[in-house]
C-alpha cells in the first residue's frame, strides 16, 4: 500500500472564504468543487486543465480528506 497524500498541508479553512468550506491552498476552489467534478466523470487531467492553478497533489489531498471524513462518520455510527 502506498502512502497517502497529507491534506493538512494543502487544505485551508478561512471563515470569510467560500462560507468556511475547506479550500485548496488558500484558493477559492473548494474540496467540494473537486469532488463534484470527479463524481461527474471528469478525469484528473480535465480538472487540471480547467483549473491550471491546481496540482495533481491537490486532487489527491481532496480524496484523502474525503476518505478521512468518511472514516470519521463510520466510527460515529458505531457508538
MDTraj code that builds the backbone (N, CA, C; nanometers):
import mdtraj as md
import numpy as np

residues = "UNK UNK UNK UNK UNK UNK UNK UNK UNK UNK UNK UNK UNK UNK UNK UNK UNK UNK UNK UNK UNK UNK UNK UNK UNK UNK UNK UNK UNK UNK UNK UNK UNK UNK UNK UNK UNK UNK UNK UNK UNK UNK UNK UNK UNK UNK UNK UNK UNK UNK UNK UNK UNK UNK UNK UNK UNK UNK UNK UNK UNK UNK UNK UNK UNK UNK UNK UNK UNK UNK UNK UNK UNK UNK UNK UNK UNK UNK UNK".split()
xyz = np.array([
    [0.0853, -0.1184, 0.0000],
    [0.0000, 0.0000, 0.0000],
    [0.0893, 0.1240, 0.0000],
    [0.0524, 0.2215, -0.0821],
    [0.1323, 0.3432, -0.0915],
    [0.0890, 0.4441, 0.0139],
    [0.1770, 0.5374, 0.0411],
    [0.1493, 0.6416, 0.1394],
    [0.0510, 0.7429, 0.0822],
    [-0.0506, 0.7778, 0.1616],
    [-0.1484, 0.8769, 0.1179],
    [-0.0913, 1.0176, 0.1277],
    [-0.1404, 1.1045, 0.0420],
    [-0.1030, 1.2456, 0.0462],
    [-0.1673, 1.3082, 0.1702],
    [-0.0899, 1.3876, 0.2433],
    [-0.1443, 1.4572, 0.3588],
    [-0.2207, 1.5807, 0.3121],
    [-0.3473, 1.5847, 0.3425],
    [-0.4266, 1.7005, 0.3019],
    [-0.4046, 1.8187, 0.3948],
    [-0.3508, 1.7959, 0.5116],
    [-0.3312, 1.9045, 0.6084],
    [-0.2346, 2.0118, 0.5567],
    [-0.1459, 1.9738, 0.4669],
    [-0.0514, 2.0694, 0.4103],
    [-0.1098, 2.1462, 0.2924],
    [-0.2221, 2.1022, 0.2398],
    [-0.2763, 2.1608, 0.1167],
    [-0.4123, 2.2275, 0.1330],
    [-0.4868, 2.1908, 0.2350],
    [-0.6217, 2.2442, 0.2503],
    [-0.6261, 2.3494, 0.3599],
    [-0.7041, 2.4536, 0.3354],
    [-0.7186, 2.5624, 0.4318],
    [-0.8665, 2.5890, 0.4555],
    [-0.8961, 2.6390, 0.5730],
    [-1.0325, 2.6802, 0.6059],
    [-1.0246, 2.8221, 0.6599],
    [-1.0925, 2.9124, 0.5899],
    [-1.0977, 3.0523, 0.6308],
    [-1.2446, 3.0912, 0.6411],
    [-1.2885, 3.1404, 0.7585],
    [-1.4300, 3.1707, 0.7785],
    [-1.4920, 3.2604, 0.6710],
    [-1.4192, 3.3573, 0.6183],
    [-1.4759, 3.4502, 0.5214],
    [-1.4638, 3.4068, 0.3764],
    [-1.4073, 3.2911, 0.3531],
    [-1.3849, 3.2452, 0.2153],
    [-1.4691, 3.1225, 0.1879],
    [-1.5528, 3.1330, 0.0843],
    [-1.6387, 3.0220, 0.0397],
    [-1.7195, 2.9614, 0.1556],
    [-1.7653, 3.0478, 0.2438],
    [-1.8506, 3.0040, 0.3541],
    [-1.7807, 2.9167, 0.4559],
    [-1.6487, 2.9265, 0.4646],
    [-1.5741, 2.8466, 0.5611],
    [-1.5508, 2.7029, 0.5192],
    [-1.5810, 2.6732, 0.3922],
    [-1.5584, 2.5367, 0.3431],
    [-1.4099, 2.5147, 0.3181],
    [-1.3629, 2.3904, 0.3288],
    [-1.2217, 2.3622, 0.3021],
    [-1.1854, 2.3968, 0.1576],
    [-1.0814, 2.4780, 0.1425],
    [-1.0328, 2.5207, 0.0113],
    [-0.8915, 2.4673, -0.0105],
    [-0.8497, 2.4692, -0.1334],
    [-0.7184, 2.4187, -0.1692],
    [-0.6175, 2.5330, -0.1657],
    [-0.5182, 2.5198, -0.0793],
    [-0.4057, 2.6130, -0.0673],
    [-0.4466, 2.7602, -0.0650],
    [-0.5561, 2.7918, 0.0014],
    [-0.5994, 2.9307, 0.0117],
    [-0.6684, 2.9845, -0.1120],
    [-0.6801, 2.9027, -0.2141],
    [-0.7514, 2.9439, -0.3353],
    [-0.9006, 2.9414, -0.3079],
    [-0.9789, 2.9875, -0.4012],
    [-1.1247, 2.9849, -0.3855],
    [-1.1857, 2.8585, -0.4458],
    [-1.1057, 2.7557, -0.4604],
    [-1.1507, 2.6263, -0.5118],
    [-1.1668, 2.5340, -0.3918],
    [-1.2897, 2.4837, -0.3727],
    [-1.3172, 2.4007, -0.2552],
    [-1.2939, 2.2526, -0.2845],
    [-1.2813, 2.1783, -0.1764],
    [-1.2745, 2.0320, -0.1867],
    [-1.3998, 1.9826, -0.2590],
    [-1.5149, 2.0401, -0.2242],
    [-1.6401, 2.0014, -0.2875],
    [-1.6336, 2.0207, -0.4388],
    [-1.5776, 2.1321, -0.4842],
    [-1.5667, 2.1578, -0.6280],
    [-1.4928, 2.0434, -0.6974],
    [-1.3810, 2.0040, -0.6392],
    [-1.3004, 1.8970, -0.6989],
    [-1.3751, 1.7639, -0.6950],
    [-1.4326, 1.7305, -0.5792],
    [-1.5034, 1.6030, -0.5668],
    [-1.6249, 1.5970, -0.6596],
    [-1.6953, 1.7070, -0.6716],
    [-1.8113, 1.7130, -0.7613],
    [-1.7687, 1.6897, -0.9065],
    [-1.6574, 1.7498, -0.9462],
    [-1.6079, 1.7290, -1.0819],
    [-1.5663, 1.5843, -1.1046],
    [-1.4989, 1.5241, -1.0079],
    [-1.4611, 1.3828, -1.0209],
    [-1.5860, 1.2944, -1.0274],
    [-1.6839, 1.3247, -0.9427],
    [-1.8068, 1.2456, -0.9397],
    [-1.8869, 1.2574, -1.0687],
    [-1.8711, 1.3711, -1.1384],
    [-1.9448, 1.3896, -1.2633],
    [-1.8756, 1.3194, -1.3810],
    [-1.7584, 1.2606, -1.3527],
    [-1.6900, 1.1850, -1.4573],
    [-1.5692, 1.2531, -1.5176],
    [-1.5378, 1.3726, -1.4695],
    [-1.4183, 1.4401, -1.5218],
    [-1.2936, 1.3639, -1.4789],
    [-1.1953, 1.3607, -1.5656],
    [-1.0682, 1.2987, -1.5304],
    [-0.9831, 1.4007, -1.4545],
    [-0.8803, 1.3510, -1.3906],
    [-0.7880, 1.4418, -1.3222],
    [-0.7277, 1.5403, -1.4216],
    [-0.6938, 1.4922, -1.5392],
    [-0.6348, 1.5791, -1.6406],
    [-0.7305, 1.6896, -1.6817],
    [-0.8591, 1.6577, -1.6961],
    [-0.9579, 1.7595, -1.7330],
    [-0.9720, 1.8656, -1.6239],
    [-0.9707, 1.8222, -1.4989],
    [-0.9811, 1.9172, -1.3882],
    [-0.8588, 2.0080, -1.3850],
    [-0.7414, 1.9481, -1.4037],
    [-0.6186, 2.0276, -1.4033],
    [-0.6152, 2.1252, -1.5207],
    [-0.6745, 2.0870, -1.6332],
    [-0.6839, 2.1791, -1.7468],
    [-0.7793, 2.2940, -1.7163],
    [-0.8921, 2.2639, -1.6501],
    [-0.9907, 2.3671, -1.6168],
    [-0.9426, 2.4605, -1.5055],
    [-0.8613, 2.4084, -1.4157],
    [-0.8095, 2.4855, -1.3023],
    [-0.6569, 2.4778, -1.3035],
    [-0.5912, 2.5572, -1.3882],
    [-0.4457, 2.5467, -1.4038],
    [-0.3664, 2.5772, -1.2762],
    [-0.4301, 2.6429, -1.1791],
    [-0.3602, 2.6717, -1.0544],
    [-0.3511, 2.5498, -0.9627],
    [-0.4235, 2.4430, -0.9961],
    [-0.4193, 2.3207, -0.9163],
    [-0.3046, 2.2300, -0.9597],
    [-0.2630, 2.1470, -0.8666],
    [-0.1614, 2.0455, -0.8910],
    [-0.2241, 1.9087, -0.8646],
    [-0.1646, 1.8056, -0.9212],
    [-0.2173, 1.6698, -0.9018],
    [-0.2265, 1.6363, -0.7524],
    [-0.1289, 1.6808, -0.6738],
    [-0.1320, 1.6559, -0.5299],
    [-0.2528, 1.7186, -0.4615],
    [-0.3029, 1.8289, -0.5161],
    [-0.4237, 1.8918, -0.4611],
    [-0.5441, 1.7990, -0.4770],
    [-0.5536, 1.7345, -0.5918],
    [-0.6651, 1.6425, -0.6158],
    [-0.6571, 1.5236, -0.5209],
    [-0.5367, 1.4725, -0.5017],
    [-0.5183, 1.3608, -0.4098],
    [-0.5476, 1.4028, -0.2663],
    [-0.5145, 1.5260, -0.2310],
    [-0.5449, 1.5768, -0.0973],
    [-0.6961, 1.5824, -0.0745],
    [-0.7718, 1.6204, -0.1768],
    [-0.9179, 1.6234, -0.1659],
    [-0.9733, 1.4835, -0.1417],
    [-0.9209, 1.3871, -0.2123],
    [-0.9651, 1.2487, -0.1937],
    [-0.9275, 1.1972, -0.0551],
    [-0.8099, 1.2316, -0.0088],
    [-0.7653, 1.1909, 0.1243],
    [-0.8543, 1.2531, 0.2320],
    [-0.8881, 1.3804, 0.2144],
    [-0.9771, 1.4492, 0.3075],
    [-1.1134, 1.3808, 0.3127],
    [-1.1680, 1.3482, 0.1960],
    [-1.2981, 1.2816, 0.1896],
    [-1.2925, 1.1441, 0.2556],
    [-1.1833, 1.0724, 0.2367],
    [-1.1685, 0.9403, 0.2982],
    [-1.1647, 0.9522, 0.4505],
    [-1.0931, 1.0516, 0.5015],
    [-1.0883, 1.0716, 0.6462],
    [-1.2243, 1.1097, 0.7022],
    [-1.2968, 1.1932, 0.6312],
    [-1.4320, 1.2303, 0.6776],
    [-1.5228, 1.1084, 0.6805],
    [-1.5153, 1.0259, 0.5787],
    [-1.5974, 0.9048, 0.5735],
    [-1.5607, 0.8108, 0.6884],
    [-1.4326, 0.7962, 0.7135],
    [-1.3872, 0.7097, 0.8223],
    [-1.4420, 0.7614, 0.9547],
    [-1.4395, 0.8926, 0.9722],
    [-1.4887, 0.9526, 1.0959],
    [-1.6394, 0.9303, 1.1112],
    [-1.7137, 0.9479, 1.0050],
    [-1.8590, 0.9265, 1.0097],
    [-1.8904, 0.7830, 1.0460],
    [-1.8183, 0.6876, 0.9857],
    [-1.8410, 0.5468, 1.0162],
    [-1.8118, 0.5150, 1.1625],
    [-1.7082, 0.5765, 1.2189],
    [-1.6743, 0.5483, 1.3579],
    [-1.7796, 0.6058, 1.4522],
    [-1.8454, 0.7148, 1.4145],
    [-1.9523, 0.7721, 1.4961],
    [-2.0743, 0.6820, 1.4990],
    [-2.1018, 0.6153, 1.3863],
    [-2.2179, 0.5255, 1.3813],
    [-2.2016, 0.4065, 1.4739],
    [-2.0764, 0.3676, 1.5008],
    [-2.0509, 0.2522, 1.5854],
    [-2.0761, 0.2820, 1.7326],
    [-2.0841, 0.4097, 1.7692],
    [-2.1037, 0.4444, 1.9095],
    [-2.2411, 0.4152, 1.9591],
])
top = md.Topology()
chain = top.add_chain()
for i, resn in enumerate(residues, 1):
    res = top.add_residue(resn, chain, resSeq=i)
    for name in ("N", "CA", "C"):
        top.add_atom(name, md.element.get_by_symbol(name[0]), res)
traj = md.Trajectory(xyz[None], top)
